[in-house]
Amino acid sequence: MGGDRAPDMVADGAEIARQKFAAARFLFVGDEARLRPLLDRHPDLARVSELRHTTEVVTNDAKPSAALRGGRQSSMRLAINAVQAGEAHAVISAGNTGALMAMAKLVLKTAPGIDRPAIAGFFPTMRGSSVMLDLGANVECDARNLVQFAIMGEVFARTVLGLARPTIGLLNVGSEDQKGHEELRTASSVLRTNGLNLAFHGFVEGSDIAAGTTDVIVTDGFTGNIAIKTAEGTSRLFSSFLRQAFSSSPRAKLGYVLAKPALDGFRQRIDPRRYNGAILLGLNGIAVKSHGGTDAIGFANALGVAVDMLANGITARIQEELQHLGGDPDAAPNPRTAAV
Amino acid sequence: MGGDRAPDMVADGAEIARQKFAAARFLFVGDEARLRPLLDRHPDLARVSELRHTTEVVTNDAKPSAALRGGRQSSMRLAINAVQAGEAHAVISAGNTGALMAMAKLVLKTAPGIDRPAIAGFFPTMRGSSVMLDLGANVECDARNLVQFAIMGEVFARTVLGLARPTIGLLNVGSEDQKGHEELRTASSVLRTNGLNLAFHGFVEGSDIAAGTTDVIVTDGFTGNIAIKTAEGTSRLFSSFLRQAFSSSPRAKLGYVLAKPALDGFRQRIDPRRYNGAILLGLNGIAVKSHGGTDAIGFANALGVAVDMLANGITARIQEELQHLGGDPDAAPNPRTAAV
């Protein structure tokens, strides 16, 4: 029930995903009075779908703590419960991110060896696609969290993006060793020295994100959230200026018409719907957060991310990689107590 | 002597600025053997210029501490000394940012009422231009620093950008009161409640930077540095994809030719040279950092920023505003000891 155009875009997105993933089955959780007519519109989808009725929803402005307490019969909570009960392989929501993370942590539990789950996202770069985490689940992170994020991000890039040996960068204000916060320097030395066998590049800067200097960018949830939203805002500004330029004269308009097929390709390359689907990594189960403002195409892509994660057994693979970190809790010292 | 194309672009940039600012006079500090021929190329500039010879330079990879110790006869240091001695009104450098800030702090001293100077920059938005600070001088900031940055940024936006009543936003991961780090929440309550008479908007997110939601964006130097570089990287990615689209077919190329005048206007709007000139705010004197990679046009713009600051008496105006903060040191409590 979450998202600006829900539940319509959820059902329409599921129909697109159904055509792409023949084996997929769907469990819709929400208000039957609103969902049933949508499924009636898509009889092929209805045949592979189940509907679980509830009228409760988590609103977008609900605090995570309030959603945990008061939202036990919400569509979001029941969808997560279904994953925990083995009735669904993954939960996909376009609703309240904080509530989704809080409920998923409570119900699915954090995976063994992970202190805190993170939100990962992927986006276009000069060299292809990169994945960045954390995008906002943990405002304060210590070195140990960052090292775990690096491992989870690497597995994600390997399994879902299909990269053979993804490179990893730690987001910082400079590439020199002495730069930035203490926890970054500690995380860097752990990633560099222990037996993780990661392709750790070292520190990267904000400009390296879009440059695609590394396949994985690791950062705390505060910085990651600012960075991803700054990139989105810049991209919107650029698009807006470009639109204004093309409509500024008859000649520019004609130029636009001629260049339109090429510009459509350009637009597709940067289309946020292609990169829709923030992944909650580090849980005992698969949870994907779709952008709230997306449409059916974007929601279908978020569903596709969940299918990819499932097909590649990402949860088990992260566990394998964590073994390499070893049981030594001092491997990644905890220099600063983190606050939730 | 600093910058990728220095000293040529410095002399060429000064010539552009000379034509714009009839009363300007220039003091070039650096290697006479290289600077003299450049001035000979511009006889009108040479007439209003003085040359101070030194062969020492601060390299781009020098640590600030090393530059302070070993760079006493460097061109950067002598230029700053000239401001301190009253021989120049402002120093403009395209060299090592960290060294420039460290030397400027040592020589010019931090202004009364300011705990730490900050680096401010301005850039295009949907609504015009905004200024953001700190862009990297202070990796860790407390609430008191952030409040001072807000005051300095507001005066800058008022005097140099010419805005009557600039609005101020604190960069955070959400607009709700309980979001983000402790120091942000404290700074927000100080900016909201005391007698500063600022148009404080509240928290803003990364996407608000390019949207131009507020005229001034206040943040710590770590986050600000990541944000500005992420925006630069995204802008480069966008430009690169656009170039590729326009050269992807003969038809797209023809469209480009027709739309070129409009696209040139678009390019000018986002031209980083227009927004060249990061300002070191909070010193007893005017210091401007030009982007190292800029050309003569960009360097001339950095010179223009210094002229604007001077013409508007920004240093005195910041002092006036600080009076409103009052002498109460508890007005902006210091919840977290900051590390340099």
Boltz contact constraints between the chains, C-beta under 6 A:
constraints:
  - contact:
      token1: [A, 126]
      token2: [B, 237]
      max_distance: 6.0
  - contact:
      token1: [A, 136]
      token2: [B, 173]
      max_distance: 6.0
  - contact:
      token1: [A, 173]
      token2: [B, 136]
      max_distance: 6.0
  - contact:
      token1: [A, 173]
      token2: [B, 222]
      max_distance: 6.0
  - contact:
      token1: [A, 173]
      token2: [B, 225]
      max_distance: 6.0
  - contact:
      token1: [A, 205]
      token2: [B, 229]
      max_distance: 6.0
  - contact:
      token1: [A, 206]
      token2: [B, 226]
      max_distance: 6.0
  - contact:
      token1: [A, 206]
      token2: [B, 229]
      max_distance: 6.0
  - contact:
      token1: [A, 206]
      token2: [B, 230]
      max_distance: 6.0
  - contact:
      token1: [A, 207]
      token2: [B, 229]
      max_distance: 6.0
  - contact:
      token1: [A, 207]
      token2: [B, 232]
      max_distance: 6.0
  - contact:
      token1: [A, 207]
      token2: [B, 233]
      max_distance: 6.0
  - contact:
      token1: [A, 209]
      token2: [B, 230]
      max_distance: 6.0
  - contact:
      token1: [A, 209]
      token2: [B, 233]
      max_distance: 6.0
  - contact:
      token1: [A, 210]
      token2: [B, 233]
      max_distance: 6.0
  - contact:
      token1: [A, 210]
      token2: [B, 234]
      max_distance: 6.0
  - contact:
      token1: [A, 210]
      token2: [B, 237]
      max_distance: 6.0
  - contact:
      token1: [A, 211]
      token2: [B, 233]
      max_distance: 6.0
  - contact:
      token1: [A, 222]
      token2: [B, 173]
      max_distance: 6.0
  - contact:
      token1: [A, 223]
      token2: [B, 226]
      max_distance: 6.0
  - contact:
      token1: [A, 225]
      token2: [B, 173]
      max_distance: 6.0
  - contact:
      token1: [A, 226]
      token2: [B, 206]
      max_distance: 6.0
  - contact:
      token1: [A, 226]
      token2: [B, 223]
      max_distance: 6.0
  - contact:
      token1: [A, 226]
      token2: [B, 227]
      max_distance: 6.0
  - contact:
      token1: [A, 227]
      token2: [B, 226]
      max_distance: 6.0
  - contact:
      token1: [A, 227]
      token2: [B, 230]
      max_distance: 6.0
  - contact:
      token1: [A, 229]
      token2: [B, 205]
      max_distance: 6.0
  - contact:
      token1: [A, 229]
      token2: [B, 206]
      max_distance: 6.0
  - contact:
      token1: [A, 229]
      token2: [B, 207]
      max_distance: 6.0
  - contact:
      token1: [A, 230]
      token2: [B, 206]
      max_distance: 6.0
  - contact:
      token1: [A, 230]
      token2: [B, 209]
      max_distance: 6.0
  - contact:
      token1: [A, 230]
      token2: [B, 227]
      max_distance: 6.0
  - contact:
      token1: [A, 230]
      token2: [B, 230]
      max_distance: 6.0
  - contact:
      token1: [A, 230]
      token2: [B, 231]
      max_distance: 6.0
  - contact:
      token1: [A, 231]
      token2: [B, 230]
      max_distance: 6.0
  - contact:
      token1: [A, 231]
      token2: [B, 234]
      max_distance: 6.0
  - contact:
      token1: [A, 232]
      token2: [B, 207]
      max_distance: 6.0
  - contact:
      token1: [A, 233]
      token2: [B, 207]
      max_distance: 6.0
  - contact:
      token1: [A, 233]
      token2: [B, 209]
      max_distance: 6.0
  - contact:
      token1: [A, 233]
      token2: [B, 210]
      max_distance: 6.0
  - contact:
      token1: [A, 233]
      token2: [B, 211]
      max_distance: 6.0
  - contact:
      token1: [A, 234]
      token2: [B, 210]
      max_distance: 6.0
  - contact:
      token1: [A, 234]
      token2: [B, 231]
      max_distance: 6.0
  - contact:
      token1: [A, 234]
      token2: [B, 234]
      max_distance: 6.0
  - contact:
      token1: [A, 234]
      token2: [B, 235]
      max_distance: 6.0
  - contact:
      token1: [A, 235]
      token2: [B, 234]
      max_distance: 6.0
  - contact:
      token1: [A, 237]
      token2: [B, 126]
      max_distance: 6.0
  - contact:
      token1: [A, 237]
      token2: [B, 210]
      max_distance: 6.0
  - contact:
      token1: [A, 238]
      token2: [B, 238]
      max_distance: 6.0
  - contact:
      token1: [A, 241]
      token2: [B, 266]
      max_distance: 6.0
  - contact:
      token1: [A, 241]
      token2: [B, 269]
      max_distance: 6.0
  - contact:
      token1: [A, 242]
      token2: [B, 266]
      max_distance: 6.0
  - contact:
      token1: [A, 245]
      token2: [B, 262]
      max_distance: 6.0
  - contact:
      token1: [A, 245]
      token2: [B, 263]
      max_distance: 6.0
  - contact:
      token1: [A, 245]
      token2: [B, 266]
      max_distance: 6.0
  - contact:
      token1: [A, 248]
      token2: [B, 262]
      max_distance: 6.0
  - contact:
      token1: [A, 249]
      token2: [B, 262]
      max_distance: 6.0
  - contact:
      token1: [A, 251]
      token2: [B, 258]
      max_distance: 6.0
  - contact:
      token1: [A, 252]
      token2: [B, 259]
      max_distance: 6.0
  - contact:
      token1: [A, 252]
      token2: [B, 262]
      max_distance: 6.0
  - contact:
      token1: [A, 254]
      token2: [B, 258]
      max_distance: 6.0
  - contact:
      token1: [A, 255]
      token2: [B, 255]
      max_distance: 6.0
  - contact:
      token1: [A, 255]
      token2: [B, 258]
      max_distance: 6.0
  - contact:
      token1: [A, 255]
      token2: [B, 259]
      max_distance: 6.0
  - contact:
      token1: [A, 258]
      token2: [B, 251]
      max_distance: 6.0
  - contact:
      token1: [A, 258]
      token2: [B, 254]
      max_distance: 6.0
  - contact:
      token1: [A, 258]
      token2: [B, 255]
      max_distance: 6.0
  - contact:
      token1: [A, 259]
      token2: [B, 252]
      max_distance: 6.0
  - contact:
      token1: [A, 259]
      token2: [B, 255]
      max_distance: 6.0
  - contact:
      token1: [A, 262]
      token2: [B, 245]
      max_distance: 6.0
  - contact:
      token1: [A, 262]
      token2: [B, 248]
      max_distance: 6.0
  - contact:
      token1: [A, 262]
      token2: [B, 249]
      max_distance: 6.0
  - contact:
      token1: [A, 262]
      token2: [B, 252]
      max_distance: 6.0
  - contact:
      token1: [A, 263]
      token2: [B, 245]
      max_distance: 6.0
  - contact:
      token1: [A, 265]
      token2: [B, 245]
      max_distance: 6.0
  - contact:
      token1: [A, 266]
      token2: [B, 241]
      max_distance: 6.0
  - contact:
      token1: [A, 266]
      token2: [B, 242]
      max_distance: 6.0
  - contact:
      token1: [A, 266]
      token2: [B, 245]
      max_distance: 6.0
  - contact:
      token1: [A, 269]
      token2: [B, 241]
      max_distance: 6.0
